[in-house]
Amino acid sequence: MPLLFWGAGGTVLLALVAAFADRRRRLRADPDRVGFIDWRTVQMAALLATILLVSLGLHTR
């Protein structure tokens, strides 16, 4: 059970890193430079994983 909450904390941290990386990508000096990671998709997947892990952690309590 606490392992699920630790995993949720890790996915929240991943979502924050992805938000920061997406902000850096949007504000870069050369907007035509191509990136290879879609940070918004990573952020949304991490947030969905957080919701799933927290709900599973609360359900197994």
N, C-alpha and C positions, 0 to 999 in steps of 0.2 A: 504493500500500500504506500509507504513513504517513497518507494522507488518511483511510483507513478508521478508523485508530486515533484521529485527531483528531475524527472524527465520533462515535466511541464515547465519547470524553471529553465531548463536548457533550451527548450523550444522558444520560450519568451526571449531569452538572450539571443538566439538565432534571428528572431523577428526584428529585434532592435538593431542588430548588425546589418541585416538586409535593408532596413529603413535608412540607416546611415549611408550605406553604399549606394542606394538608389538616389538619395539626395545629392551625393557627390557626383553621380552620373548625370543628373539633370542640370547641375550647375557648372559643369566643366567648360573650359574655354573653347574647345573645338567640338561643337555639337554633332559634326558629321563623323567623328571617330566611333567606330563600331565596338560595342562591348559583346561579350559572349555569354554573360549570365543575365537572365531577366530577374532582377532583384525583387520586383513586385510579386512575381509568381512565388519566389522563395519565401517572401514575407507572408503571403496569404496561406501557403502550405504550412508554415510554422505556426501561424495563429490557429488554423484549423486543428493541427496536431495538439496544440495547447488546450483547446476546448475539449478535445476528445480525451486527453490524458487526465484533465481535471475532473471531467464527468465520470470517467472510470474510477478514479481515485475516490471520489465521493460516494460512488455507488457501492464500492467494496468495503466501505467503512462499517 
